[in-house]
């Protein structure tokens, strides 16, 4: 199965959590990577690392998850005047080659899809993660406070609907608020 997904949207909306859930649902390991795992100060090493990460995911039959993908999928540089710009373009070209030959599932995640190169966008199934609306926020509050084996005692004056309407938090902010409380 070959599938290239791109999860994009504001921070804290569940992109990484969705990648984990998808891998779990498929009964596969998830291999997480990012720019820091691929980039190298040595010319030519970035493309080799890129190829190695895709190969490792394919051999392990794992879902490959690349976070903060805008650093890798950004528009290629047109004016290449130094070695670092050339290395970056080479790495992006290698990524295109890896995407075309990869026999598995790769998920990219970003908050900055506007920076993507069109060559990458045309190869991906793009899925937007929006900030939750008021009723969705109320549901997230309930999940973190009152469900899945959790039962936080709430005072009679606590109105989760009013809290969800007043504070436009994303899921990560709600989870962190509950954990800190």
C-alpha atoms as one frame of an Amber mdcrd trajectory, in Angstrom:
protein
   0.000   0.000   0.000   1.349   3.405  -0.962  -0.130   6.492   0.629   1.261
   9.976   1.291  -0.782  12.130   3.646  -0.238  15.673   4.802  -1.862  16.793
   8.059  -1.879  20.568   8.310  -3.438  23.189  10.538  -2.966  25.284  13.618
  -0.793  23.875  16.427  -2.455  21.684  19.033  -5.288  20.334  16.888  -4.275
  16.669  17.008  -2.144  16.081  13.915   0.458  13.966  15.724  -2.214  12.216
  17.774  -4.080  11.344  14.564  -0.905   9.873  13.037  -0.381   7.734  16.146
  -4.018   6.605  16.069  -3.846   5.737  12.374  -0.719   3.625  12.869  -2.306
   1.874  15.848  -5.509   1.214  13.903  -3.458  -0.324  11.087  -1.497  -2.428
  13.586   1.778  -0.821  12.520   4.654   0.800  14.346   5.162   4.488  13.763
   8.602   5.780  12.863   8.813   9.478  13.744  11.308  11.791  12.133  11.900
  15.470  11.576  14.283  17.879   9.944  16.871  17.531  12.716  17.065  13.773
  12.082  17.742  14.286   8.391  19.715  17.507   8.048  23.499  17.382   8.277
  26.281  19.935   8.232  28.104  17.682   5.759  27.235  18.155   2.100  25.498
  15.125   0.651  24.542  13.536   3.974  20.990  14.943   4.080  19.824  13.094
   0.944  21.422   9.879   2.244  19.626  10.243   5.587  16.354  10.936   3.775
  16.718   7.763   1.740  17.701   5.758   4.848  14.625   6.899   6.814  12.240
   5.913   4.022  14.050   2.598   3.594  13.871   1.890   7.346  10.114   2.579
   7.394   9.567   0.336   4.379  11.644  -2.521   5.817   9.870  -2.313   9.186
   6.456  -1.945   7.530   6.027   1.116   9.723   4.052   4.288   9.179   6.585
   7.055   8.579   5.668  10.320  10.339   7.620  13.462   9.475   6.779  16.362
  11.784   7.290  20.052  10.974   7.504  18.975   7.339   7.483  22.531   5.981
  11.234  22.626   6.653  11.634  19.769   4.169   8.769  20.371   1.738   9.278
  24.112   1.233   9.718  25.577  -2.196  13.016  24.698  -3.793  15.481  27.545
  -4.103  15.755  29.054  -7.580  18.898  31.075  -7.012  21.508  28.643  -5.759
  24.709  30.498  -4.956  26.260  28.503  -2.125  26.779  24.928  -0.977  24.096
  25.002   1.706  21.391  26.061  -0.778  22.531  23.334  -3.179  22.439  20.765
  -0.352  18.916  21.820   0.614  17.682  21.493  -2.971  19.371  18.084  -3.243
  17.640  16.903  -0.092  14.260  18.107  -1.379  14.862  16.391  -4.726  15.752
  13.166  -2.916  12.539  13.466  -0.921  10.541  13.626  -4.165  12.325  10.482
  -5.388  11.658   8.720  -2.063   7.977   9.667  -2.157   7.549   8.307  -5.661
   9.169   4.953  -4.868   8.031   4.428  -1.249   5.819   1.396  -0.729   4.169
   2.337   2.518   2.368   5.075   4.391   4.032   8.400   5.051   2.382  11.212
   6.980   3.733  14.734   6.942   2.615  17.303   9.495   2.888  21.083   9.368
   1.460  24.341  10.609   2.772  26.144   7.496   1.372  24.477   4.367   1.618
  27.777   2.449   5.395  27.227   2.309   5.123  23.876   0.490   6.517  23.377
  -2.992   3.794  22.534  -5.547   5.671  19.370  -6.536   5.103  18.041  -3.019
   1.496  19.219  -2.728   0.566  17.400  -5.932   1.798  14.097  -4.449  -0.018
  14.346  -1.109  -3.525  13.852   0.206  -3.951  17.035   2.228  -6.084  16.928
   5.370  -6.728  20.159   7.282  -7.039  20.142  11.070  -9.101  23.125  12.162
  -9.339  24.576  15.641 -12.352  23.082  17.437 -15.610  24.996  17.615 -17.453
  25.582  20.894 -19.296  22.237  20.993 -16.125  20.357  20.028 -14.198  22.145
  22.781 -16.872  21.163  25.297 -16.509  17.532  24.167 -12.715  17.714  24.541
 -13.114  19.138  28.063 -15.461  16.246  28.934 -13.089  13.615  27.526 -10.203
  14.948  29.604 -12.227  15.501  32.781 -14.935  12.875  32.864 -14.253   9.964
  30.477 -11.807   7.200  29.598 -11.365   6.167  33.218 -10.852   9.751  34.395
 -13.248  11.289  36.858 -12.188  14.743  38.034 -14.665  16.015  40.624 -16.145
  19.294  39.435 -17.862  21.878  41.580 -21.532  22.628  40.993 -20.565  26.046
  39.653 -18.459  24.594  36.810 -20.210  24.942  33.450 -18.121  23.250  30.745
 -20.329  24.652  27.992 -19.696  28.221  29.209 -15.956  27.553  29.523 -15.856
  26.104  26.002 -17.683  29.118  24.620 -15.533  31.667  26.438 -12.064  30.191
  25.856 -11.115  29.286  22.286  -8.547  26.662  23.265  -7.327  23.874  21.003
  -7.138  20.288  22.233  -3.533  20.501  23.425  -4.302  23.582  25.525  -7.306
  21.864  27.119  -5.279  18.713  27.859  -2.469  20.803  29.377  -4.910  22.850
  31.493  -6.414  19.657  32.933  -2.991  18.129  33.603  -1.713  21.266  35.347
  -4.873  21.634  37.422
